Amino acid sequence: MKKLPICLALILSALLTSCQRPEEAAPPANLLPKEKMVQMLVELHVNESRVQGSGLRADSAQALFNQLQKDMLWRHDVSDSTFWQSYRYYAVHDKDLDEMYGIVLDSIAMRKVRLQTLPPQ
């Protein structure tokens, strides 16, 4: 009979420690810094826009996007799993992802302005 309360206490403590709130979740060991994530997200969305504007069929467009994504990860020396683990971590922390996407949108808007002000060739 004495073992029952001890078992319940152990189970309860295991459940409580495994159900951490997002702000308490430990970052992954290979978490990308916010600045690098912003650079990669800008590039990812620019690539997505390029593929959408290419006029390719869906399967060809998907293959092109996948290749551009692989190239981006290679250039930044980041594995696919590291990128997505970092993205998920920042997504759980809404403020971080909101802040990062504010910078991403500003960066893309600045690129657009620069492209529009280039003289015609």
C-alpha positions, 0 to 999 in steps of 0.5 A: 500500500505504501508503494502506491503513493510513491509510484503516483508521485513519480508518475506525476513528477515525470508528467510535469517535467515532460510537459514544459511550457514553450518558454521553458523548452530547452533550445536544440543543441544546434540552434541557429542564431536568429540572424542566420535564420533570418538570412536563410528565411529571406533566401527561402522566400525569394526562392519560393517567389522565383519558382512561382514566377517560373511558369513551370508545371507543379512537379517541375516547380517542386523539383526546382524549389527542392534543389534551390533549398538544398543549395541554400542549405549547402551554402550556409553549411546547415543541415536540413534537420538543423534548419527545421529544428531551429524553425520549430523552436522559434515557432514555439516561441511566437515572439521570436518568430514574429520578430524574425519575420518582421525583419524578413518582410523588411528585407524582402521589401528593401530588395524589391525597392532596389530592383525597382530603382535599377535602370532598365537594361 
